[in-house]
Amino acid sequence: MPKTGQDLRKYLRVEMMPNVWCPGCGHGNISRAVATAMDSMSLDPDQVVLVGGIGCAGRTPFYMNTHAMHTTHGRALAYATGVKLATPSLTVIAVLGDGDALAIGGNHFLHACRRNIDITAVVYNNGIYGMTGGQVAPTTPEGFRSATTTLGNIEPPFDIVNLALAAGATYVARTTTFDVREMPAMIEAAIRHRGFSVVEILTQCPTYYGRLNRLGDASQMLDYERDITVPLVELTRDEVARGLPIGVFRDEAKPEYVDRYRALVERAVRGDDA
Amino acid sequence: MTRERSARAAPRLIQGNEACALGALRAGCTFYAGYPITPASEIMETLAKRLPAVGGAFIQMEDEIGAIAAVIGAAWAGAKAMTATSGPGFSLMQENLGYAAMTGTPCVVVDSQRAGPSTGLPTLTSQGDVMQARWGTHGDRAALVLTASSVRDVYEMTVMAFNLSERHRLPVVLLLDATLSHMRENITLPEVQVEDRRAPTSLEGFEPFRGAEFLPFGAGARIVVTGLAHQASGRPAASDGANAERMLRRAMEAVEADPGVFLHRVEATDDAELVILAYGITARAAKAAVGQLRAEGVRAGLLELQTLWPFPETLVARVAGETEVLLVPELNLGQLVLPVRAAVSGTARVVPLNRADGVLFSPDDIARAAHLAMTGRETVHA
């Protein structure tokens, strides 16, 4: 939660509001956490670029008073890579939906993790395609219903955290919109982290995911998020099945892509030839 | 004279793809993102080696979609940026090429054409992407598509592609082909003019999508870039169709109003009874064919189009009005001949000459076709 008296208006593009999100959608809470993190870091909004793809989450850059790049479906991380590599002094944050990040954009997600480029990816995971009317996503759990799995989903979902860990991201965390108090600090740590950071946030879509799976209204969905997750710190080795773990899974210092590229440029400018 | 000559670089053997990379560097390109593909890879290899030494950035992306996306991102971060590919990769780039057009992003996309469709004939030459370069994206857009017919031309047209992309804030496509990309010629790199990005004179009331002035991220005014239809301010206006059409027409009209866009060469057209309208590598054989035909008593001329899109309707109509036959050789099954026919609209007889088997036209092929065309044939074969 914002500190008392924390004024986020500096980071919000108020003239673009109201936003497109449905009543009860969790995306606003995540966006607020992103703004809170930027405020806690006193980031100069003119040196921040928010890059979004297509879908509900991809709209976030419009509402943030930073530079906004609303790109094509799935490609936000590739655009972000160009921005960061061309002008490394910019802080680059990609805001992605789960379908945007892992279905159409899965390849870019894997390679951004592998490169360890200093970009923060905030993945808004509501388990469904919201903007197009509630179709199944690569994160929809088995058995769950959507507009294209009316008899229940028969595909196993991706685990975003495990995918990011395996692909080489150097900061990987997961939380939920129920844990809204902890969210800004987690996003701040991800932005401060020098390397590719992934923060997956389970967020409620009462309009489709909730309605089609009888999970109740937004408030009930928040309780549901609480019930299906377990803080990592509380988990012992034997308890992994108790629920979906949330917390920071990896925070390690490894050579970052742009730093490595700059070192290579220095060598080339000096004329050292390999 | 001697002194002047000795002060200039000695001619050296340069490959087409290398000339493209050198042209990009000369134009001030500081960012390249690409993905390996025959016959374009040497452009990427040359820039991978040379960009670090000039403080530029190079990245090999995970696919061509990522490559053009990174190029557009880099352009908005302030770089002059380029990617190069061939047919299959060019197809993958189309959606984001449309994004670059929609967002007024200056950047250069080089397509070294190979015979398609699909994987096709990867090492064989083609001019099959003429229509894709114009119409490959969904929707209408302002398109700027250039070609080249020699290694020296590749260098100059790469610089020109950057210049026009900066002048009009558009993605510019440069169409090469497998032959030109891999051909080596002994040349001296010519002097060129380089145009730079136009920054706004004042940030007060600056609207990022009003005109040719371009402001990158981090330069003082907060920018919203979106592929949605938008106002001049950048604010999305996705339900305002009239605004969307106005923005689109304005971009297209700005390009077509610039006489510097319609690059071409004419040779011996004044008294010509037959004009060969050719572009790219085919123009080279056509030029030789003109000499051959003249020697054989046919009053032949050449119109080489260096700019394919926007299509130079007025120029083609004028040339067609002063000749009897327009022979249009293309290494495809008839693409540019379509707007040629539309522009000519009955004045001269338009005769297409086509092949899509990955083999170049020889001057003999074209001269033979010209003789047949003069006998009144509507279609001729090489």
Interface residues (C-beta under 8 A of the other chain):
Chain A: R13 M16 P45 D46 Q47 V49 V51 P61 F62 N65 T66 H67 A68 M69 H70 T71 T72 R75 A78 Y79 A80 T81 G82 V83 K84 L85 A86 T87 S89 L90 N107 H108 L110 H111 Y261 L264 V265 R267 A268 V269 G271
Chain B: T30 F31 A33 P52 A53 G55 A57 I59 M61 E62 D63 I65 G66 A67 A69 A70 V71 I72 G73 A74 A75 W76 A77 G78 A79 A81 E95 N96 Y99 P216 F217 G218 G220 R222 I223 V224 V225 T226 G227 L228 R235 P236
